[in-house]
Amino acid sequence: MNTELLSLIADLSDRVASLTDDVERSVSDLHVHERTKAMSDGVFAELEQIVVQSRQIVPASTEFKQNLRYMEERYTMESERCIHEALARKQSGQSAVVEQYAAKPDSGNDSEFGDNVDLF
C-alpha cells in the first residue's frame, strides 16, 4: 500500500509540475495590455499631430474660443433631441419645423451646471 501511495504522489507531483509549467508559459505569453498601450500611445501621437496641423491652418483665436464656450453653454441633450426629431420628421415627409417648446420656469434648485450634463 505504501508503494502504491508513493507512486500516486509521484504521479500527482509530475502532473502538478506539468500544469505549473503550462500556466507559467500561458501567462508569459499574455501581452495584451502592452499591445493595447502601444496602440493607444500611437493613436494619441497621431491625434496630437492632427491638432498641431489644425492649429497651423486655423490658429485658435479669441473669437473661436468664445464661440466654443457659447456652443458649450447652449448645446444640451434637449437641443440634440430636437435636431434628431426634426430629421426623423423630415425623413417621414413631415415638416421638420415644429412649434417651439416653452421655456421651463426656473425651479430655483438648479445645479451650477443647469441642464447640461457631460456624459464623458
JONOR-V552314 format. One record per pair of residues at least 24 apart in sequence whose C-alpha atoms are under 10 Angstrom apart, sorted by the first residue. I is the first residue (numbers start at 1). J is the second residue. Records with the same first field share a line. If there is no record, write none. Layout:
I->J / J
This chain:
72->116
73->113 / 114 / 115 / 116
74->115 / 116
75->115 / 116
76->114 / 115 / 116 / 117 / 118
77->115 / 116 / 117 / 118 / 119
78->115 / 116
